[in-house]
């Protein structure tokens, strides 16, 4: 399906452009369709699921007709769609629900992960270990069991036949400075190797600790780059912070993150060498666990 989140952002841009082209204020538009100024603001900033009746009223007031009218109504219908993640509500976590939405309609996903394993590749035990860390930091706003279920559904969605091309770059620092029990990390490393070897659309690369001089600064945190089947849906960069996500579709901003990704990718190990590295790291862990016991 087409990502409703992506279409909401596109609908927002279309409606805002149409209104500004007609030199109409948001207050005036709200008055003409008998809605609040706040509702127009939320719609034009993609903060609300669109009501098709309201969108049609806006198009009528702005004098939009013909093919243009049908195109925008189609976008609005896509933006109003519900996906499997909506059945979970807040139980799966706001952040994960948002990524599930975007991934559902992606053509390609490229991700740089300097710390924890990306959700698409996590084993349930690894996810549970991260949940325990989250609990230690304070109250959580999701239901752990539902979060784990939803993460598995996200994985099935991305790894399905005909799903998006998925490439991830794992930083050696994060692989060695892990925060889960060694046995969980050992199983997680083998899981990543298996996924990469059995799914043709998945590529796993390792960004080594020792690289020599690089072309640019290493990214300061994790981020993902998305493209979509419809060329009119712009590429997107999603940048993770501790508490929220920042989404960019402006060409200049997306290009900036794409350059950072490409620079890291050029310095990363090859796919074959990366999987060999992960296998070697798992063997090191196995030796350490045997020595401790």
Secondary structure, 3 states (H helix, E strand, C coil): CCCHHHHHHHHHHHHHHHHHHCCCCHHHHHHHCCCCHHHHHHHHCCCCCCCHHHHHHHHHHCCCCHHHHHHHHHHHHHHHCCCHHHHCHHHHCHHHHHHHHHHHCEEEEEEEECCCCCHHHCCHHHHHHHHHHHHHHCCCCCCHHHHHHHHHHHHHHHHCCCCCEEEEEEEHHHHHCCCCCHHHHHHHHHHHHHHHHHCCCEEEEEECCCCCCCCCCCCCCCEEEEEECCCCCCCEEEEECCCCEEEECCHHHHHHHHHHHHHHHHHCCCHHHHHHHHHHHHHHHHHHHHHHC
